[in-house]
């Protein structure tokens, strides 16, 4: 599939990208190569091949969503760099 300079400039305008003619020619050449590879892939016979969304079998690695108790406030405050009156003290941000 061949793409024209005009089509490259049109897509660039849609993307709000300014291209001069030499840049458009370079992109046209690159896009021609990419579309050529797409033509090769389109010619591959894929009958009987099941579509996949990932090449490896994925397993949900997340733990079960179960209710658990909270951490003890004393443990939380012991890990805080600074605490005051039962709260974690942080620097003021203005």
Backbone as XML, in Angstrom:
<?xml version="1.0"?>
<chain id="A" units="angstrom">
  <residue number="1" name="UNK">
    <atom name="N" x="0.855" y="-1.179" z="0.000"/>
    <atom name="CA" x="0.000" y="0.000" z="0.000"/>
    <atom name="C" x="0.894" y="1.234" z="0.000"/>
  </residue>
  <residue number="2" name="UNK">
    <atom name="N" x="0.615" y="2.118" z="-0.868"/>
    <atom name="CA" x="1.383" y="3.354" z="-0.960"/>
    <atom name="C" x="0.602" y="4.481" z="-0.309"/>
  </residue>
  <residue number="3" name="UNK">
    <atom name="N" x="1.330" y="5.341" z="0.338"/>
    <atom name="CA" x="0.745" y="6.511" z="0.977"/>
    <atom name="C" x="1.348" y="7.742" z="0.307"/>
  </residue>
  <residue number="4" name="UNK">
    <atom name="N" x="0.556" y="8.770" z="0.153"/>
    <atom name="CA" x="1.032" y="9.966" z="-0.553"/>
    <atom name="C" x="1.499" y="11.022" z="0.439"/>
  </residue>
  <residue number="5" name="UNK">
    <atom name="N" x="2.259" y="11.978" z="-0.066"/>
    <atom name="CA" x="2.683" y="13.106" z="0.775"/>
    <atom name="C" x="1.475" y="13.867" z="1.304"/>
  </residue>
  <residue number="6" name="UNK">
    <atom name="N" x="0.447" y="13.981" z="0.461"/>
    <atom name="CA" x="-0.761" y="14.674" z="0.872"/>
    <atom name="C" x="-1.444" y="13.988" z="2.048"/>
  </residue>
  <residue number="7" name="UNK">
    <atom name="N" x="-1.463" y="12.657" z="2.028"/>
    <atom name="CA" x="-2.059" y="11.923" z="3.145"/>
    <atom name="C" x="-1.238" y="12.108" z="4.417"/>
  </residue>
  <residue number="8" name="UNK">
    <atom name="N" x="0.080" y="12.113" z="4.284"/>
    <atom name="CA" x="0.948" y="12.340" z="5.449"/>
    <atom name="C" x="0.688" y="13.727" z="6.020"/>
  </residue>
  <residue number="9" name="UNK">
    <atom name="N" x="0.607" y="14.724" z="5.165"/>
    <atom name="CA" x="0.353" y="16.089" z="5.623"/>
    <atom name="C" x="-1.036" y="16.219" z="6.243"/>
  </residue>
  <residue number="10" name="UNK">
    <atom name="N" x="-2.010" y="15.485" z="5.690"/>
    <atom name="CA" x="-3.365" y="15.516" z="6.243"/>
    <atom name="C" x="-3.375" y="14.934" z="7.659"/>
  </residue>
  <residue number="11" name="UNK">
    <atom name="N" x="-2.736" y="13.787" z="7.849"/>
    <atom name="CA" x="-2.680" y="13.169" z="9.173"/>
    <atom name="C" x="-1.901" y="14.070" z="10.131"/>
  </residue>
  <residue number="12" name="UNK">
    <atom name="N" x="-0.832" y="14.670" z="9.659"/>
    <atom name="CA" x="-0.055" y="15.584" z="10.500"/>
    <atom name="C" x="-0.916" y="16.771" z="10.928"/>
  </residue>
  <residue number="13" name="UNK">
    <atom name="N" x="-1.733" y="17.282" z="10.008"/>
    <atom name="CA" x="-2.614" y="18.402" z="10.352"/>
    <atom name="C" x="-3.641" y="17.968" z="11.400"/>
  </residue>
  <residue number="14" name="UNK">
    <atom name="N" x="-4.171" y="16.733" z="11.279"/>
    <atom name="CA" x="-5.124" y="16.234" z="12.270"/>
    <atom name="C" x="-4.471" y="16.117" z="13.642"/>
  </residue>
  <residue number="15" name="UNK">
    <atom name="N" x="-3.190" y="15.755" z="13.660"/>
    <atom name="CA" x="-2.452" y="15.624" z="14.909"/>
    <atom name="C" x="-1.850" y="16.949" z="15.351"/>
  </residue>
  <residue number="16" name="UNK">
    <atom name="N" x="-2.104" y="17.988" z="14.588"/>
    <atom name="CA" x="-1.575" y="19.327" z="14.870"/>
    <atom name="C" x="-0.044" y="19.325" z="14.926"/>
  </residue>
  <residue number="17" name="UNK">
    <atom name="N" x="0.550" y="18.667" z="13.923"/>
    <atom name="CA" x="2.002" y="18.617" z="13.789"/>
    <atom name="C" x="2.370" y="19.332" z="12.498"/>
  </residue>
  <residue number="18" name="UNK">
    <atom name="N" x="3.294" y="20.274" z="12.594"/>
    <atom name="CA" x="3.756" y="20.969" z="11.394"/>
    <atom name="C" x="4.913" y="20.192" z="10.778"/>
  </residue>
  <residue number="19" name="UNK">
    <atom name="N" x="4.802" y="19.901" z="9.502"/>
    <atom name="CA" x="5.861" y="19.214" z="8.777"/>
    <atom name="C" x="6.199" y="20.008" z="7.533"/>
  </residue>
  <residue number="20" name="UNK">
    <atom name="N" x="7.490" y="20.085" z="7.221"/>
    <atom name="CA" x="7.840" y="20.638" z="5.923"/>
    <atom name="C" x="7.862" y="19.482" z="4.921"/>
  </residue>
  <residue number="21" name="UNK">
    <atom name="N" x="8.080" y="19.797" z="3.654"/>
    <atom name="CA" x="7.990" y="18.775" z="2.608"/>
    <atom name="C" x="9.020" y="17.667" z="2.776"/>
  </residue>
  <residue number="22" name="UNK">
    <atom name="N" x="10.237" y="18.000" z="3.218"/>
    <atom name="CA" x="11.256" y="16.963" z="3.380"/>
    <atom name="C" x="10.898" y="16.017" z="4.529"/>
  </residue>
  <residue number="23" name="UNK">
    <atom name="N" x="10.326" y="16.557" z="5.612"/>
    <atom name="CA" x="9.887" y="15.710" z="6.717"/>
    <atom name="C" x="8.730" y="14.812" z="6.290"/>
  </residue>
  <residue number="24" name="UNK">
    <atom name="N" x="7.823" y="15.360" z="5.492"/>
    <atom name="CA" x="6.688" y="14.577" z="5.001"/>
    <atom name="C" x="7.168" y="13.429" z="4.118"/>
  </residue>
  <residue number="25" name="UNK">
    <atom name="N" x="8.164" y="13.696" z="3.270"/>
    <atom name="CA" x="8.708" y="12.626" z="2.413"/>
    <atom name="C" x="9.355" y="11.534" z="3.259"/>
  </residue>
  <residue number="26" name="UNK">
    <atom name="N" x="10.095" y="11.924" z="4.289"/>
    <atom name="CA" x="10.722" y="10.938" z="5.174"/>
    <atom name="C" x="9.690" y="10.097" z="5.903"/>
  </residue>
  <residue number="27" name="UNK">
    <atom name="N" x="8.646" y="10.741" z="6.419"/>
    <atom name="CA" x="7.590" y="10.001" z="7.097"/>
    <atom name="C" x="6.821" y="9.111" z="6.126"/>
  </residue>
  <residue number="28" name="UNK">
    <atom name="N" x="6.617" y="9.593" z="4.904"/>
    <atom name="CA" x="5.937" y="8.780" z="3.894"/>
    <atom name="C" x="6.713" y="7.500" z="3.643"/>
  </residue>
  <residue number="29" name="UNK">
    <atom name="N" x="8.028" y="7.624" z="3.549"/>
    <atom name="CA" x="8.872" y="6.456" z="3.331"/>
    <atom name="C" x="8.755" y="5.481" z="4.506"/>
  </residue>
  <residue number="30" name="UNK">
    <atom name="N" x="8.813" y="5.999" z="5.721"/>
    <atom name="CA" x="8.687" y="5.138" z="6.907"/>
    <atom name="C" x="7.315" y="4.471" z="6.960"/>
  </residue>
  <residue number="31" name="UNK">
    <atom name="N" x="6.268" y="5.245" z="6.695"/>
    <atom name="CA" x="4.916" y="4.679" z="6.731"/>
    <atom name="C" x="4.710" y="3.656" z="5.620"/>
  </residue>
  <residue number="32" name="UNK">
    <atom name="N" x="5.313" y="3.871" z="4.458"/>
    <atom name="CA" x="5.238" y="2.884" z="3.378"/>
    <atom name="C" x="5.839" y="1.554" z="3.829"/>
  </residue>
  <residue number="33" name="UNK">
    <atom name="N" x="6.966" y="1.608" z="4.528"/>
    <atom name="CA" x="7.594" y="0.375" z="5.017"/>
    <atom name="C" x="6.687" y="-0.323" z="6.036"/>
  </residue>
  <residue number="34" name="UNK">
    <atom name="N" x="6.123" y="0.456" z="6.950"/>
    <atom name="CA" x="5.246" y="-0.125" z="7.969"/>
    <atom name="C" x="4.027" y="-0.759" z="7.317"/>
  </residue>
  <residue number="35" name="UNK">
    <atom name="N" x="3.414" y="-0.054" z="6.387"/>
    <atom name="CA" x="2.235" y="-0.597" z="5.718"/>
    <atom name="C" x="2.594" y="-1.804" z="4.865"/>
  </residue>
  <residue number="36" name="UNK">
    <atom name="N" x="3.814" y="-1.839" z="4.316"/>
    <atom name="CA" x="4.277" y="-3.014" z="3.574"/>
    <atom name="C" x="4.340" y="-4.238" z="4.483"/>
  </residue>
  <residue number="37" name="UNK">
    <atom name="N" x="4.828" y="-4.057" z="5.706"/>
    <atom name="CA" x="4.846" y="-5.160" z="6.667"/>
    <atom name="C" x="3.428" y="-5.596" z="7.022"/>
  </residue>
  <residue number="38" name="UNK">
    <atom name="N" x="2.504" y="-4.658" z="7.110"/>
    <atom name="CA" x="1.110" y="-5.009" z="7.381"/>
    <atom name="C" x="0.536" y="-5.839" z="6.239"/>
  </residue>
  <residue number="39" name="UNK">
    <atom name="N" x="0.906" y="-5.516" z="4.993"/>
    <atom name="CA" x="0.462" y="-6.311" z="3.846"/>
    <atom name="C" x="0.992" y="-7.737" z="3.935"/>
  </residue>
  <residue number="40" name="UNK">
    <atom name="N" x="2.246" y="-7.896" z="4.371"/>
    <atom name="CA" x="2.821" y="-9.236" z="4.544"/>
    <atom name="C" x="2.038" y="-10.003" z="5.601"/>
  </residue>
  <residue number="41" name="UNK">
    <atom name="N" x="1.730" y="-9.346" z="6.722"/>
    <atom name="CA" x="0.970" y="-10.008" z="7.776"/>
    <atom name="C" x="-0.451" y="-10.352" z="7.337"/>
  </residue>
  <residue number="42" name="UNK">
    <atom name="N" x="-1.035" y="-9.497" z="6.520"/>
    <atom name="CA" x="-2.394" y="-9.754" z="6.046"/>
    <atom name="C" x="-2.430" y="-10.966" z="5.118"/>
  </residue>
  <residue number="43" name="UNK">
    <atom name="N" x="-1.312" y="-11.289" z="4.473"/>
    <atom name="CA" x="-1.260" y="-12.418" z="3.549"/>
    <atom name="C" x="-1.085" y="-13.749" z="4.268"/>
  </residue>
  <residue number="44" name="UNK">
    <atom name="N" x="-0.776" y="-13.740" z="5.563"/>
    <atom name="CA" x="-0.565" y="-14.975" z="6.317"/>
    <atom name="C" x="-1.905" y="-15.663" z="6.548"/>
  </residue>
  <residue number="45" name="UNK">
    <atom name="N" x="-1.948" y="-16.983" z="6.292"/>
    <atom name="CA" x="-3.164" y="-17.765" z="6.492"/>
    <atom name="C" x="-3.330" y="-18.073" z="7.979"/>
  </residue>
  <residue number="46" name="UNK">
    <atom name="N" x="-4.364" y="-17.524" z="8.593"/>
    <atom name="CA" x="-4.588" y="-17.720" z="10.024"/>
    <atom name="C" x="-5.856" y="-18.526" z="10.302"/>
  </residue>
  <residue number="47" name="UNK">
    <atom name="N" x="-6.332" y="-19.263" z="9.311"/>
    <atom name="CA" x="-7.525" y="-20.070" z="9.545"/>
    <atom name="C" x="-7.198" y="-21.160" z="10.555"/>
  </residue>
  <residue number="48" name="UNK">
    <atom name="N" x="-8.076" y="-21.352" z="11.499"/>
    <atom name="CA" x="-7.882" y="-22.361" z="12.528"/>
    <atom name="C" x="-7.024" y="-21.907" z="13.692"/>
  </residue>
  <residue number="49" name="UNK">
    <atom name="N" x="-6.539" y="-20.680" z="13.665"/>
    <atom name="CA" x="-5.729" y="-20.157" z="14.764"/>
    <atom name="C" x="-6.639" y="-19.353" z="15.680"/>
  </residue>
  <residue number="50" name="UNK">
    <atom name="N" x="-6.680" y="-19.749" z="16.932"/>
    <atom name="CA" x="-7.525" y="-19.034" z="17.890"/>
    <atom name="C" x="-6.897" y="-17.693" z="18.235"/>
  </residue>
  <residue number="51" name="UNK">
    <atom name="N" x="-7.713" y="-16.648" z="18.308"/>
    <atom name="CA" x="-7.170" y="-15.345" z="18.690"/>
    <atom name="C" x="-6.709" y="-15.366" z="20.147"/>
  </residue>
  <residue number="52" name="UNK">
    <atom name="N" x="-5.638" y="-14.666" z="20.428"/>
    <atom name="CA" x="-5.127" y="-14.577" z="21.793"/>
    <atom name="C" x="-4.953" y="-13.121" z="22.167"/>
  </residue>
  <residue number="53" name="UNK">
    <atom name="N" x="-5.141" y="-12.834" z="23.425"/>
    <atom name="CA" x="-4.894" y="-11.478" z="23.907"/>
    <atom name="C" x="-3.549" y="-11.387" z="24.594"/>
  </residue>
  <residue number="54" name="UNK">
    <atom name="N" x="-2.943" y="-12.548" z="24.890"/>
    <atom name="CA" x="-1.623" y="-12.570" z="25.513"/>
    <atom name="C" x="-0.966" y="-13.900" z="25.180"/>
  </residue>
  <residue number="55" name="UNK">
    <atom name="N" x="0.327" y="-13.911" z="24.894"/>
    <atom name="CA" x="0.967" y="-15.159" z="24.500"/>
    <atom name="C" x="1.162" y="-16.155" z="25.647"/>
  </residue>
  <residue number="56" name="UNK">
    <atom name="N" x="1.079" y="-15.699" z="26.874"/>
    <atom name="CA" x="1.287" y="-16.575" z="28.030"/>
    <atom name="C" x="0.009" y="-16.683" z="28.845"/>
  </residue>
  <residue number="57" name="UNK">
    <atom name="N" x="-0.226" y="-17.843" z="29.467"/>
    <atom name="CA" x="-1.412" y="-17.943" z="30.321"/>
    <atom name="C" x="-1.217" y="-17.089" z="31.571"/>
  </residue>
  <residue number="58" name="UNK">
    <atom name="N" x="-2.153" y="-16.210" z="31.823"/>
    <atom name="CA" x="-2.044" y="-15.314" z="32.970"/>
    <atom name="C" x="-2.938" y="-15.798" z="34.100"/>
  </residue>
  <residue number="59" name="UNK">
    <atom name="N" x="-2.455" y="-15.626" z="35.300"/>
    <atom name="CA" x="-3.213" y="-15.980" z="36.493"/>
    <atom name="C" x="-3.281" y="-14.734" z="37.357"/>
  </residue>
  <residue number="60" name="UNK">
    <atom name="N" x="-4.438" y="-14.500" z="37.938"/>
    <atom name="CA" x="-4.589" y="-13.342" z="38.799"/>
    <atom name="C" x="-3.729" y="-13.547" z="40.045"/>
  </residue>
  <residue number="61" name="UNK">
    <atom name="N" x="-2.758" y="-12.684" z="40.235"/>
    <atom name="CA" x="-1.840" y="-12.814" z="41.362"/>
    <atom name="C" x="-2.319" y="-12.042" z="42.593"/>
  </residue>
  <residue number="62" name="UNK">
    <atom name="N" x="-3.493" y="-11.482" z="42.523"/>
    <atom name="CA" x="-4.006" y="-10.698" z="43.646"/>
    <atom name="C" x="-4.579" y="-11.642" z="44.712"/>
  </residue>
  <residue number="63" name="UNK">
    <atom name="N" x="-4.507" y="-11.244" z="45.949"/>
    <atom name="CA" x="-5.070" y="-12.038" z="47.033"/>
    <atom name="C" x="-6.588" y="-11.877" z="47.041"/>
  </residue>
  <residue number="64" name="UNK">
    <atom name="N" x="-7.256" y="-12.781" z="47.736"/>
    <atom name="CA" x="-8.703" y="-12.669" z="47.881"/>
    <atom name="C" x="-9.029" y="-11.398" z="48.654"/>
  </residue>
  <residue number="65" name="UNK">
    <atom name="N" x="-10.115" y="-10.769" z="48.281"/>
    <atom name="CA" x="-10.539" y="-9.538" z="48.940"/>
    <atom name="C" x="-11.337" y="-9.908" z="50.186"/>
  </residue>
  <residue number="66" name="UNK">
    <atom name="N" x="-10.634" y="-9.962" z="51.312"/>
    <atom name="CA" x="-11.263" y="-10.333" z="52.569"/>
    <atom name="C" x="-11.104" y="-9.206" z="53.572"/>
  </residue>
  <residue number="67" name="UNK">
    <atom name="N" x="-12.087" y="-9.084" z="54.428"/>
    <atom name="CA" x="-12.014" y="-8.080" z="55.486"/>
    <atom name="C" x="-10.952" y="-8.503" z="56.491"/>
  </residue>
  <residue number="68" name="UNK">
    <atom name="N" x="-10.109" y="-7.556" z="56.861"/>
    <atom name="CA" x="-9.065" y="-7.822" z="57.841"/>
    <atom name="C" x="-9.068" y="-6.694" z="58.858"/>
  </residue>
  <residue number="69" name="UNK">
    <atom name="N" x="-8.476" y="-6.963" z="59.994"/>
    <atom name="CA" x="-8.402" y="-5.947" z="61.035"/>
    <atom name="C" x="-7.406" y="-4.856" z="60.664"/>
  </residue>
  <residue number="70" name="UNK">
    <atom name="N" x="-7.529" y="-3.720" z="61.311"/>
    <atom name="CA" x="-6.621" y="-2.597" z="61.087"/>
    <atom name="C" x="-5.326" y="-2.803" z="61.865"/>
  </residue>
  <residue number="71" name="UNK">
    <atom name="N" x="-4.301" y="-2.095" z="61.436"/>
    <atom name="CA" x="-3.047" y="-2.103" z="62.176"/>
    <atom name="C" x="-3.236" y="-1.342" z="63.482"/>
  </residue>
  <residue number="72" name="UNK">
    <atom name="N" x="-2.529" y="-1.746" z="64.476"/>
    <atom name="CA" x="-2.586" y="-1.076" z="65.762"/>
    <atom name="C" x="-1.995" y="0.332" z="65.624"/>
  </residue>
  <residue number="73" name="UNK">
    <atom name="N" x="-2.664" y="1.335" z="66.181"/>
    <atom name="CA" x="-2.224" y="2.727" z="66.063"/>
    <atom name="C" x="-0.812" y="2.910" z="66.606"/>
  </residue>
  <residue number="74" name="UNK">
    <atom name="N" x="-0.470" y="2.224" z="67.673"/>
    <atom name="CA" x="0.878" y="2.359" z="68.238"/>
    <atom name="C" x="1.935" y="1.865" z="67.256"/>
  </residue>
  <residue number="75" name="UNK">
    <atom name="N" x="1.637" y="0.784" z="66.518"/>
    <atom name="CA" x="2.578" y="0.280" z="65.508"/>
    <atom name="C" x="2.751" y="1.278" z="64.369"/>
  </residue>
  <residue number="76" name="UNK">
    <atom name="N" x="1.643" y="1.875" z="63.943"/>
    <atom name="CA" x="1.699" y="2.851" z="62.852"/>
    <atom name="C" x="2.527" y="4.061" z="63.287"/>
  </residue>
  <residue number="77" name="UNK">
    <atom name="N" x="2.259" y="4.585" z="64.453"/>
    <atom name="CA" x="2.979" y="5.770" z="64.921"/>
    <atom name="C" x="4.447" y="5.463" z="65.187"/>
  </residue>
  <residue number="78" name="UNK">
    <atom name="N" x="4.763" y="4.236" z="65.574"/>
    <atom name="CA" x="6.151" y="3.850" z="65.811"/>
    <atom name="C" x="6.952" y="3.893" z="64.490"/>
  </residue>
  <residue number="79" name="UNK">
    <atom name="N" x="6.303" y="3.650" z="63.357"/>
    <atom name="CA" x="6.971" y="3.684" z="62.059"/>
    <atom name="C" x="7.004" y="5.078" z="61.435"/>
  </residue>
  <residue number="80" name="UNK">
    <atom name="N" x="6.255" y="6.015" z="61.971"/>
    <atom name="CA" x="6.215" y="7.369" z="61.419"/>
    <atom name="C" x="7.447" y="8.145" z="61.868"/>
  </residue>
  <residue number="81" name="UNK">
    <atom name="N" x="8.039" y="8.968" z="61.000"/>
    <atom name="CA" x="9.203" y="9.758" z="61.402"/>
    <atom name="C" x="8.881" y="10.723" z="62.542"/>
  </residue>
  <residue number="82" name="UNK">
    <atom name="N" x="7.666" y="11.314" z="62.493"/>
    <atom name="CA" x="7.234" y="12.224" z="63.558"/>
    <atom name="C" x="5.744" y="11.999" z="63.793"/>
  </residue>
  <residue number="83" name="UNK">
    <atom name="N" x="5.335" y="12.072" z="65.040"/>
    <atom name="CA" x="3.906" y="11.989" z="65.341"/>
    <atom name="C" x="3.593" y="12.900" z="66.520"/>
  </residue>
  <residue number="84" name="UNK">
    <atom name="N" x="2.316" y="13.304" z="66.568"/>
    <atom name="CA" x="1.903" y="14.251" z="67.597"/>
    <atom name="C" x="0.419" y="14.027" z="67.903"/>
  </residue>
  <residue number="85" name="UNK">
    <atom name="N" x="0.085" y="13.831" z="69.136"/>
    <atom name="CA" x="-1.300" y="13.650" z="69.596"/>
    <atom name="C" x="-2.029" y="12.530" z="68.850"/>
  </residue>
  <residue number="86" name="UNK">
    <atom name="N" x="-1.348" y="11.440" z="68.544"/>
    <atom name="CA" x="-1.986" y="10.308" z="67.882"/>
    <atom name="C" x="-2.107" y="10.446" z="66.375"/>
  </residue>
  <residue number="87" name="UNK">
    <atom name="N" x="-1.456" y="11.440" z="65.793"/>
    <atom name="CA" x="-1.491" y="11.649" z="64.343"/>
    <atom name="C" x="-0.063" y="11.673" z="63.807"/>
  </residue>
  <residue number="88" name="UNK">
    <atom name="N" x="0.088" y="11.339" z="62.533"/>
    <atom name="CA" x="1.397" y="11.439" z="61.880"/>
    <atom name="C" x="1.627" y="12.895" z="61.518"/>
  </residue>
  <residue number="89" name="UNK">
    <atom name="N" x="2.758" y="13.456" z="61.932"/>
    <atom name="CA" x="3.076" y="14.859" z="61.651"/>
    <atom name="C" x="3.839" y="14.925" z="60.333"/>
  </residue>
  <residue number="90" name="UNK">
    <atom name="N" x="3.385" y="15.788" z="59.453"/>
    <atom name="CA" x="4.045" y="15.981" z="58.150"/>
    <atom name="C" x="4.386" y="17.461" z="57.994"/>
  </residue>
  <residue number="91" name="UNK">
    <atom name="N" x="5.386" y="17.783" z="57.145"/>
    <atom name="CA" x="5.726" y="19.196" z="56.938"/>
    <atom name="C" x="4.545" y="19.946" z="56.281"/>
  </residue>
  <residue number="92" name="UNK">
    <atom name="N" x="4.420" y="21.198" z="56.643"/>
    <atom name="CA" x="3.389" y="22.047" z="56.067"/>
    <atom name="C" x="3.725" y="22.326" z="54.598"/>
  </residue>
  <residue number="93" name="UNK">
    <atom name="N" x="2.730" y="22.212" z="53.719"/>
    <atom name="CA" x="2.905" y="22.481" z="52.292"/>
    <atom name="C" x="1.991" y="23.631" z="51.922"/>
  </residue>
  <residue number="94" name="UNK">
    <atom name="N" x="2.580" y="24.667" z="51.380"/>
    <atom name="CA" x="1.767" y="25.833" z="51.009"/>
    <atom name="C" x="1.816" y="25.997" z="49.510"/>
  </residue>
</chain>
